[in-house]
Amino acid sequence: MRYVPGICGRLLVATGLLHVAVGIGLWPRSIADIVRDGVVNAVDPIPDRQAWFWFTFAGWGWIVLGQVVAADERRTGAPPRALGWHLLAIGGFGALLMPFSGFWLILPQGILALVLSRRTARATAADLPGAVIRPASA
């Protein structure tokens, strides 16, 4: 299996885009009501609007995280190992609390990040074109 630098980040961006799209699909009336009410202070205290807001903002968070991770993957040649553990924790705990949700999408991404971070950590500089390899400081 050939490692494509940036794949973990791109998967997170795709997850975020899917999250935003689902939010638009699930709460179109809430979005229209927010716009109708002038946007400013139009979310609280209405539960459907709050649900749309947090769902959509979570999606944007995944997009931002994915862009940062993809840039780090391209720079270093591997996803950060901690990313895998965090994604497993988020996906696992979220799926436990909400079994019928998209949290299951995060679990394979966490596993992929762990596998790729371990695999590329053993690679040599020649195996990672364009990667920045820094010598250990004394």
Phi and psi restraints in degrees (value plus and minus 20) as a CYANA .aco file:
   2 ARG   PHI    -109.2   -69.2
   2 ARG   PSI     111.4   151.4
   3 TYR   PHI    -100.8   -60.8
   3 TYR   PSI     108.5   148.5
   4 VAL   PHI    -123.3   -83.3
   4 VAL   PSI      88.4   128.4
   5 PRO   PHI     -75.6   -35.6
   5 PRO   PSI     110.7   150.7
   6 GLY   PHI      79.0   119.0
   6 GLY   PSI     -23.1    16.9
   7 ILE   PHI     -84.8   -44.8
   7 ILE   PSI     -60.8   -20.8
   8 CYS   PHI     -84.0   -44.0
   8 CYS   PSI     -63.5   -23.5
   9 GLY   PHI     -83.8   -43.8
   9 GLY   PSI     -62.0   -22.0
  10 ARG   PHI     -84.6   -44.6
  10 ARG   PSI     -56.2   -16.2
  11 LEU   PHI     -85.4   -45.4
  11 LEU   PSI     -58.1   -18.1
  12 LEU   PHI     -86.8   -46.8
  12 LEU   PSI     -60.1   -20.1
  13 VAL   PHI     -81.6   -41.6
  13 VAL   PSI     -64.6   -24.6
  14 ALA   PHI     -81.3   -41.3
  14 ALA   PSI     -60.2   -20.2
  15 THR   PHI     -82.0   -42.0
  15 THR   PSI     -62.7   -22.7
  16 GLY   PHI     -84.8   -44.8
  16 GLY   PSI     -62.6   -22.6
  17 LEU   PHI     -83.3   -43.3
  17 LEU   PSI     -60.4   -20.4
  18 LEU   PHI     -82.5   -42.5
  18 LEU   PSI     -61.2   -21.2
  19 HIS   PHI     -81.7   -41.7
  19 HIS   PSI     -65.7   -25.7
  20 VAL   PHI     -84.3   -44.3
  20 VAL   PSI     -63.5   -23.5
  21 ALA   PHI     -83.0   -43.0
  21 ALA   PSI     -62.3   -22.3
  22 VAL   PHI     -84.4   -44.4
  22 VAL   PSI     -60.0   -20.0
  23 GLY   PHI     -80.4   -40.4
  23 GLY   PSI     -61.4   -21.4
  24 ILE   PHI     -85.8   -45.8
  24 ILE   PSI     -59.9   -19.9
  25 GLY   PHI     -89.7   -49.7
  25 GLY   PSI     -54.5   -14.5
  26 LEU   PHI    -101.9   -61.9
  26 LEU   PSI     -50.3   -10.3
  27 TRP   PHI    -146.3  -106.3
  27 TRP   PSI      26.7    66.7
  28 PRO   PHI     -83.0   -43.0
  28 PRO   PSI     -55.0   -15.0
  29 ARG   PHI     -86.9   -46.9
  29 ARG   PSI     -59.6   -19.6
  30 SER   PHI     -82.6   -42.6
  30 SER   PSI     -60.9   -20.9
  31 ILE   PHI     -83.2   -43.2
  31 ILE   PSI     -66.4   -26.4
  32 ALA   PHI     -81.7   -41.7
  32 ALA   PSI     -59.5   -19.5
  33 ASP   PHI     -86.5   -46.5
  33 ASP   PSI     -58.3   -18.3
  34 ILE   PHI     -82.7   -42.7
  34 ILE   PSI     -66.2   -26.2
  35 VAL   PHI     -83.5   -43.5
  35 VAL   PSI     -65.1   -25.1
  36 ARG   PHI     -79.4   -39.4
  36 ARG   PSI     -55.8   -15.8
  37 ASP   PHI    -105.9   -65.9
  37 ASP   PSI     -11.9    28.1
  38 GLY   PHI      71.0   111.0
  38 GLY   PSI      -9.6    30.4
  39 VAL   PHI      48.4    88.4
  39 VAL   PSI     -73.6   -33.6
  40 VAL   PHI     -85.3   -45.3
  40 VAL   PSI     102.2   142.2
  41 ASN   PHI      38.1    78.1
  41 ASN   PSI      12.7    52.7
  42 ALA   PHI    -120.0   -80.0
  42 ALA   PSI     -14.1    25.9
  43 VAL   PHI    -117.7   -77.7
  43 VAL   PSI     -71.0   -31.0
  44 ASP   PHI     -98.6   -58.6
  44 ASP   PSI     126.3   166.3
  45 PRO   PHI    -123.2   -83.2
  45 PRO   PSI      14.8    54.8
  46 ILE   PHI    -111.0   -71.0
  46 ILE   PSI      95.4   135.4
  47 PRO   PHI     -75.5   -35.5
  47 PRO   PSI     -63.1   -23.1
  48 ASP   PHI     -83.4   -43.4
  48 ASP   PSI     -58.0   -18.0
  49 ARG   PHI     -89.4   -49.4
  49 ARG   PSI     -59.4   -19.4
  50 GLN   PHI     -83.8   -43.8
  50 GLN   PSI     -62.3   -22.3
  51 ALA   PHI     -80.0   -40.0
  51 ALA   PSI     -67.1   -27.1
  52 TRP   PHI     -80.4   -40.4
  52 TRP   PSI     -67.0   -27.0
  53 PHE   PHI     -76.3   -36.3
  53 PHE   PSI     -73.8   -33.8
  54 TRP   PHI     -89.2   -49.2
  54 TRP   PSI     -55.8   -15.8
  55 PHE   PHI     -82.9   -42.9
  55 PHE   PSI     -66.9   -26.9
  56 THR   PHI     -88.3   -48.3
  56 THR   PSI     -62.4   -22.4
  57 PHE   PHI     -86.8   -46.8
  57 PHE   PSI     -51.5   -11.5
  58 ALA   PHI     -82.8   -42.8
  58 ALA   PSI     -61.5   -21.5
  59 GLY   PHI     -80.7   -40.7
  59 GLY   PSI     -64.4   -24.4
  60 TRP   PHI     -83.1   -43.1
  60 TRP   PSI     -55.2   -15.2
  61 GLY   PHI     -82.1   -42.1
  61 GLY   PSI     -61.9   -21.9
  62 TRP   PHI     -83.9   -43.9
  62 TRP   PSI     -58.3   -18.3
  63 ILE   PHI     -82.6   -42.6
  63 ILE   PSI     -67.6   -27.6
  64 VAL   PHI     -82.6   -42.6
  64 VAL   PSI     -67.0   -27.0
  65 LEU   PHI     -78.8   -38.8
  65 LEU   PSI     -63.7   -23.7
  66 GLY   PHI     -81.2   -41.2
  66 GLY   PSI     -59.4   -19.4
  67 GLN   PHI     -86.6   -46.6
  67 GLN   PSI     -60.1   -20.1
  68 VAL   PHI     -86.3   -46.3
  68 VAL   PSI     -64.5   -24.5
  69 VAL   PHI     -84.1   -44.1
  69 VAL   PSI     -63.2   -23.2
  70 ALA   PHI     -80.7   -40.7
  70 ALA   PSI     -61.7   -21.7
  71 ALA   PHI     -84.6   -44.6
  71 ALA   PSI     -61.0   -21.0
  72 ASP   PHI     -85.8   -45.8
  72 ASP   PSI     -59.8   -19.8
  73 GLU   PHI     -81.8   -41.8
  73 GLU   PSI     -62.7   -22.7
  74 ARG   PHI     -87.3   -47.3
  74 ARG   PSI     -54.9   -14.9
  75 ARG   PHI     -94.9   -54.9
  75 ARG   PSI     -62.2   -22.2
  76 THR   PHI    -122.7   -82.7
  76 THR   PSI     -38.6     1.4
  77 GLY   PHI      71.6   111.6
  77 GLY   PSI     -18.4    21.6
  78 ALA   PHI    -176.9  -136.9
  78 ALA   PSI     132.4   172.4
  79 PRO   PHI     -93.7   -53.7
  79 PRO   PSI     133.2   173.2
  80 PRO   PHI     -85.5   -45.5
  80 PRO   PSI     116.5   156.5
  81 ARG   PHI     -79.8   -39.8
  81 ARG   PSI     -60.1   -20.1
  82 ALA   PHI     -79.9   -39.9
  82 ALA   PSI     -49.9    -9.9
  83 LEU   PHI     -76.6   -36.6
  83 LEU   PSI     -65.8   -25.8
  84 GLY   PHI     -79.6   -39.6
  84 GLY   PSI     -64.9   -24.9
  85 TRP   PHI     -85.8   -45.8
  85 TRP   PSI     -60.8   -20.8
  86 HIS   PHI     -86.1   -46.1
  86 HIS   PSI     -61.5   -21.5
  87 LEU   PHI     -85.4   -45.4
  87 LEU   PSI     -58.2   -18.2
  88 LEU   PHI     -83.9   -43.9
  88 LEU   PSI     -60.8   -20.8
  89 ALA   PHI     -86.1   -46.1
  89 ALA   PSI     -66.5   -26.5
  90 ILE   PHI     -83.5   -43.5
  90 ILE   PSI     -69.8   -29.8
  91 GLY   PHI     -84.0   -44.0
  91 GLY   PSI     -63.3   -23.3
  92 GLY   PHI     -87.1   -47.1
  92 GLY   PSI     -68.1   -28.1
  93 PHE   PHI     -87.4   -47.4
  93 PHE   PSI     -61.4   -21.4
  94 GLY   PHI     -83.4   -43.4
  94 GLY   PSI     -62.2   -22.2
  95 ALA   PHI     -87.9   -47.9
  95 ALA   PSI     -52.6   -12.6
  96 LEU   PHI     -85.3   -45.3
  96 LEU   PSI     -64.4   -24.4
  97 LEU   PHI     -95.9   -55.9
  97 LEU   PSI     -52.9   -12.9
  98 MET   PHI    -155.4  -115.4
  98 MET   PSI      60.1   100.1
  99 PRO   PHI     -79.1   -39.1
  99 PRO   PSI     -52.0   -12.0
 100 PHE   PHI    -118.5   -78.5
 100 PHE   PSI      50.0    90.0
 101 SER   PHI    -168.4  -128.4
 101 SER   PSI    -199.5  -159.5
 102 GLY   PHI    -105.8   -65.8
 102 GLY   PSI     -17.1    22.9
 103 PHE   PHI     -79.1   -39.1
 103 PHE   PSI     -45.6    -5.6
 104 TRP   PHI     -82.7   -42.7
 104 TRP   PSI     -45.1    -5.1
 105 LEU   PHI     -87.5   -47.5
 105 LEU   PSI     -44.6    -4.6
 106 ILE   PHI     -99.6   -59.6
 106 ILE   PSI     -49.6    -9.6
 107 LEU   PHI     -79.7   -39.7
 107 LEU   PSI     -71.1   -31.1
 108 PRO   PHI     -84.4   -44.4
 108 PRO   PSI     -48.5    -8.5
 109 GLN   PHI     -88.3   -48.3
 109 GLN   PSI     -56.8   -16.8
 110 GLY   PHI     -85.1   -45.1
 110 GLY   PSI     -63.6   -23.6
 111 ILE   PHI     -82.9   -42.9
 111 ILE   PSI     -65.0   -25.0
 112 LEU   PHI     -78.6   -38.6
 112 LEU   PSI     -65.1   -25.1
 113 ALA   PHI     -81.5   -41.5
 113 ALA   PSI     -60.7   -20.7
 114 LEU   PHI     -85.8   -45.8
 114 LEU   PSI     -64.9   -24.9
 115 VAL   PHI     -82.4   -42.4
 115 VAL   PSI     -67.1   -27.1
 116 LEU   PHI     -89.4   -49.4
 116 LEU   PSI     -56.1   -16.1
 117 SER   PHI     -87.3   -47.3
 117 SER   PSI     -56.8   -16.8
 118 ARG   PHI     -91.4   -51.4
 118 ARG   PSI     -64.5   -24.5
 119 ARG   PHI     -84.7   -44.7
 119 ARG   PSI     -66.0   -26.0
 120 THR   PHI     -98.3   -58.3
 120 THR   PSI     -39.6     0.4
 121 ALA   PHI     -84.9   -44.9
 121 ALA   PSI     -47.1    -7.1
 122 ARG   PHI    -110.2   -70.2
 122 ARG   PSI     -27.3    12.7
 123 ALA   PHI     -93.4   -53.4
 123 ALA   PSI     139.9   179.9
 124 THR   PHI    -115.6   -75.6
 124 THR   PSI     148.8   188.8
 125 ALA   PHI     -79.2   -39.2
 125 ALA   PSI     -53.7   -13.7
 126 ALA   PHI     -86.2   -46.2
 126 ALA   PSI     -46.7    -6.7
 127 ASP   PHI    -100.1   -60.1
 127 ASP   PSI     -34.5     5.5
 128 LEU   PHI    -141.5  -101.5
 128 LEU   PSI      56.4    96.4
 129 PRO   PHI     -80.9   -40.9
 129 PRO   PSI     112.1   152.1
 130 GLY   PHI      64.7   104.7
 130 GLY   PSI     -25.3    14.7
 131 ALA   PHI     -97.0   -57.0
 131 ALA   PSI     126.8   166.8
 132 VAL   PHI    -112.7   -72.7
 132 VAL   PSI      95.7   135.7
 133 ILE   PHI    -128.4   -88.4
 133 ILE   PSI      96.3   136.3
 134 ARG   PHI    -122.9   -82.9
 134 ARG   PSI     116.3   156.3
 135 PRO   PHI     -89.2   -49.2
 135 PRO   PSI     129.3   169.3
 136 ALA   PHI     -87.1   -47.1
 136 ALA   PSI     118.6   158.6
 137 SER   PHI    -100.8   -60.8
 137 SER   PSI     128.4   168.4
